Amino acid sequence: MSTLNNKVILVTGASRGIGAEVAQRLATAGAKVIVNYAGGKDAADQVVSSIKEQGGDAIALQADVSNADAVKQLFDNAINHYGRIDVLVNNAGIMITKLIRDTTDEDFSRQFDINVKGVFNTLREASTRLADNGSIINFSTSVNRLMLPTYGTYVATKAAVEQLTRVFAKEVGNRGINVNSVSPGPTNTELFTNGKPQEVIDRLASFSAFNRIGELQDIAKVIVFLASDDAKWISAQNIGVNGAMA
């Protein structure tokens, strides 16, 4: 049985990795999915094709979430196509790992523009344009709970996302919208594992109670639940999806 009852769900940064898996899982659960991408059109089209091959409904829409006008157009195009947006999943983000002393102004601005301003831009649109009784899920990180050198600017952006989540939940609760964030731990994506020696991955896996890093479906299944009506009484929470990493 479908758990998402033809809900229309916008997933930012959904052309690959966790975002792509989330989009496909949501579609399998009955949602109509807007696959947002910034530059990976071919990858986004492949996600849409995969969803349609499984009998689902999806479209790919390009937008740089750090650009307010582009986000407005994204909402325009999604609503023009499906008539509404019920759920927003803010997955788009980047991670630049450098010591704070080595972080350039450009590094700092780029991370905050995408990770924080991108969420801010979509929340601002959602404040009036998300359907009543909708849901919002933002992505943070379990690295916030650690003190790992080179992650300073990245975790600063995700801490800001968690605070935006809590405040926004209070601002839109009167429309029946619940707002939460999730904090994955290390997850088996190409972006995460690329360039890391196996011993580093094994060390990170040892942080988990299950002695492994997360898989895409571990994260996506939680997003499906939070997007459903079964999760409506959960709001303003940050949920660790990390196998007891921290």
C-alpha positions as CSV (number, residue, x, y, z in Angstrom):
1,M,0.0,0.0,0.0
2,S,1.2,3.5,-0.8
3,T,2.1,5.5,2.3
4,L,2.4,8.8,0.5
5,N,-1.0,8.9,-1.2
6,N,0.0,10.8,-4.3
7,K,1.7,13.5,-2.4
8,V,3.7,15.9,-4.5
9,I,7.3,16.1,-3.2
10,L,10.1,18.4,-4.1
11,V,13.6,17.0,-3.5
12,T,16.5,19.4,-4.0
13,G,19.9,18.0,-5.1
14,A,18.2,14.8,-6.2
15,S,20.3,13.9,-9.3
16,R,22.7,11.6,-7.4
17,G,23.7,10.0,-4.1
18,I,21.3,10.3,-1.2
19,G,19.0,12.7,-3.0
20,A,18.5,10.3,-5.9
21,E,17.8,7.4,-3.6
22,V,15.3,9.5,-1.6
23,A,13.5,10.5,-4.8
24,Q,13.1,6.9,-6.0
25,R,12.0,5.7,-2.6
26,L,9.4,8.5,-2.3
27,A,8.1,7.6,-5.8
28,T,7.9,3.9,-4.8
29,A,5.8,4.9,-1.8
30,G,3.3,6.7,-4.1
31,A,4.6,10.3,-4.3
32,K,4.9,12.4,-7.4
33,V,8.4,13.7,-7.3
34,I,10.2,16.8,-8.5
35,V,13.8,15.9,-9.0
36,N,15.7,19.2,-8.6
37,Y,19.3,19.5,-9.9
38,A,21.8,22.3,-10.3
39,G,24.0,21.1,-13.1
40,G,23.6,17.3,-13.5
41,K,20.8,17.2,-16.1
42,D,21.7,13.8,-17.5
43,A,21.8,12.3,-14.0
44,A,18.5,13.9,-13.0
45,D,16.9,12.7,-16.2
46,Q,18.1,9.2,-15.4
47,V,16.5,9.3,-11.9
48,V,13.2,10.4,-13.6
49,S,13.5,7.6,-16.1
50,S,14.1,5.1,-13.4
51,I,11.0,6.3,-11.5
52,K,8.8,6.1,-14.6
53,E,10.1,2.6,-15.5
54,Q,8.8,1.5,-12.1
55,G,5.4,3.0,-12.8
56,G,6.0,6.3,-10.8
57,D,5.5,9.9,-11.7
58,A,8.4,12.4,-11.7
59,I,9.9,15.4,-13.5
60,A,13.3,17.0,-13.4
61,L,13.6,20.7,-12.8
62,Q,16.9,22.7,-12.8
63,A,17.5,25.4,-10.2
64,D,20.5,26.6,-8.2
65,V,19.0,26.8,-4.7
66,S,21.4,29.5,-3.7
67,N,19.7,31.8,-6.1
68,A,16.4,33.2,-4.8
69,D,14.9,33.9,-8.2
70,A,15.8,30.4,-9.4
71,V,14.0,28.9,-6.4
72,K,11.0,31.0,-7.0
73,Q,10.9,29.7,-10.6
74,L,11.4,26.2,-9.3
75,F,8.3,26.5,-7.2
76,D,6.4,28.1,-10.1
77,N,7.3,25.3,-12.5
78,A,6.6,22.5,-10.0
79,I,3.2,24.0,-9.0
80,N,2.3,24.7,-12.7
81,H,3.0,21.0,-13.5
82,Y,1.5,19.2,-10.5
83,G,-0.9,21.9,-9.0
84,R,0.8,22.0,-5.6
85,I,3.7,20.9,-3.5
86,D,3.0,18.9,-0.3
87,V,6.5,18.1,0.9
88,L,9.8,19.8,0.6
89,V,13.0,17.8,1.1
90,N,16.1,20.0,1.4
91,N,18.9,17.7,0.4
92,A,21.1,20.0,-1.8
93,G,24.4,20.8,-0.2
94,I,28.2,20.7,-0.6
95,M,31.0,19.8,1.7
96,I,34.4,21.5,1.6
97,T,36.8,20.1,4.2
98,K,39.8,22.3,5.1
99,L,41.4,23.5,8.2
100,I,39.8,26.8,9.2
101,R,43.1,28.6,8.6
102,D,43.2,27.3,5.0
103,T,39.5,28.1,4.2
104,T,39.3,30.8,1.7
105,D,36.6,33.5,1.5
106,E,35.3,31.7,-1.6
107,D,35.1,28.4,0.2
108,F,33.2,30.0,3.1
109,S,30.8,31.8,0.9
110,R,30.1,28.9,-1.4
111,Q,29.3,26.5,1.5
112,F,27.0,29.1,3.2
113,D,25.4,30.1,-0.1
114,I,24.3,26.5,-0.9
115,N,23.9,24.9,2.5
116,V,22.3,27.7,4.4
117,K,21.0,30.3,1.9
118,G,19.7,27.4,-0.3
119,V,17.6,26.2,2.6
120,F,16.5,29.7,3.5
121,N,15.4,30.4,0.0
122,T,13.2,27.2,-0.2
123,L,11.8,27.8,3.3
124,R,10.8,31.3,2.4
125,E,9.0,30.1,-0.7
126,A,7.4,27.2,1.3
127,S,6.1,29.6,3.9
128,T,3.3,30.7,1.6
129,R,3.4,28.2,-1.2
130,L,3.7,24.7,0.4
131,A,0.3,23.1,0.7
132,D,-1.4,23.3,4.1
133,N,-0.7,20.2,6.3
134,G,2.5,19.6,4.4
135,S,5.9,18.5,5.6
136,I,9.5,19.8,5.4
137,I,12.6,17.7,5.9
138,N,16.0,19.5,6.0
139,F,19.4,17.7,5.9
140,S,21.9,18.3,8.6
141,T,24.8,16.0,9.6
142,S,25.9,13.9,12.5
143,V,29.4,15.4,12.2
144,N,27.9,18.3,14.2
145,R,28.1,16.1,17.2
146,L,31.9,15.6,16.8
147,M,34.8,17.9,16.7
148,L,36.6,16.8,13.6
149,P,39.4,19.1,12.2
150,T,38.7,20.4,8.6
151,Y,34.9,20.2,9.1
152,G,34.6,23.6,10.8
153,T,32.8,25.6,8.1
154,Y,30.7,22.6,7.0
155,V,29.3,21.9,10.4
156,A,28.7,25.6,10.9
157,T,26.4,25.6,7.9
158,K,24.6,22.5,9.2
159,A,24.2,23.9,12.7
160,A,22.5,26.9,11.0
161,V,20.1,24.6,9.2
162,E,19.1,22.9,12.4
163,Q,18.3,26.3,14.0
164,L,16.3,27.4,10.9
165,T,14.4,24.1,11.2
166,R,13.4,24.7,14.8
167,V,12.3,28.3,14.3
168,F,10.5,27.6,11.0
169,A,8.5,24.8,12.6
170,K,7.0,27.4,15.0
171,E,6.3,29.8,12.1
172,V,4.4,27.5,9.9
173,G,2.8,25.1,12.4
174,N,-0.4,27.1,12.3
175,R,-0.8,25.8,8.7
176,G,-0.4,22.2,9.9
177,I,3.1,22.0,8.4
178,N,5.7,20.0,10.4
179,V,9.4,20.7,9.9
180,N,12.3,18.5,10.9
181,S,15.9,17.8,10.1
182,V,17.8,14.6,9.7
183,S,21.5,14.0,10.5
184,P,23.0,11.2,8.6
185,G,26.4,9.7,9.6
186,P,29.0,8.6,7.1
187,T,27.1,7.1,4.2
188,N,28.2,5.0,1.3
189,T,28.0,7.5,-1.6
190,E,30.5,8.1,-4.3
191,L,30.9,11.7,-3.1
192,F,31.8,10.4,0.4
193,T,34.0,7.5,-0.4
194,N,35.8,8.9,-3.4
195,G,39.5,9.5,-2.5
196,K,39.3,8.0,1.0
197,P,41.6,5.1,1.8
198,Q,39.9,1.9,3.0
199,E,41.4,2.3,6.4
200,V,39.7,5.7,6.8
201,I,36.4,4.3,5.8
202,D,36.9,1.4,8.2
203,R,37.7,3.8,11.0
204,L,34.5,5.8,10.4
205,A,32.6,2.5,10.3
206,S,33.9,1.7,13.7
207,F,32.0,4.7,15.1
208,S,28.7,2.9,14.4
209,A,27.2,0.4,16.8
210,F,26.8,-1.9,13.7
211,N,30.5,-1.5,12.6
212,R,29.5,-0.2,9.1
213,I,28.8,3.1,7.4
214,G,25.3,3.9,6.3
215,E,23.8,2.8,3.0
216,L,21.5,5.0,0.9
217,Q,18.4,3.1,1.8
218,D,19.1,3.6,5.5
219,I,18.6,7.4,5.0
220,A,15.9,7.3,2.4
221,K,13.6,5.1,4.5
222,V,13.5,7.6,7.3
223,I,12.7,10.4,4.8
224,V,9.8,8.4,3.5
225,F,8.4,8.1,7.1
226,L,8.9,11.8,7.9
227,A,7.1,12.7,4.6
228,S,4.1,10.6,5.6
229,D,1.1,11.6,7.7
230,D,2.3,9.1,10.3
231,A,5.0,11.6,11.3
232,K,2.8,14.7,11.6
233,W,3.2,14.9,15.4
234,I,7.0,15.1,15.0
235,S,8.2,18.7,14.5
236,A,11.2,20.9,15.2
237,Q,13.3,17.8,15.8
238,N,16.7,16.8,14.5
239,I,16.8,13.1,14.0
240,G,20.2,11.2,13.9
241,V,20.2,8.6,11.2
242,N,23.6,7.2,11.9
243,G,23.7,3.8,13.5
244,A,24.5,5.2,17.0
245,M,27.5,7.0,15.6
246,A,27.2,9.8,18.1
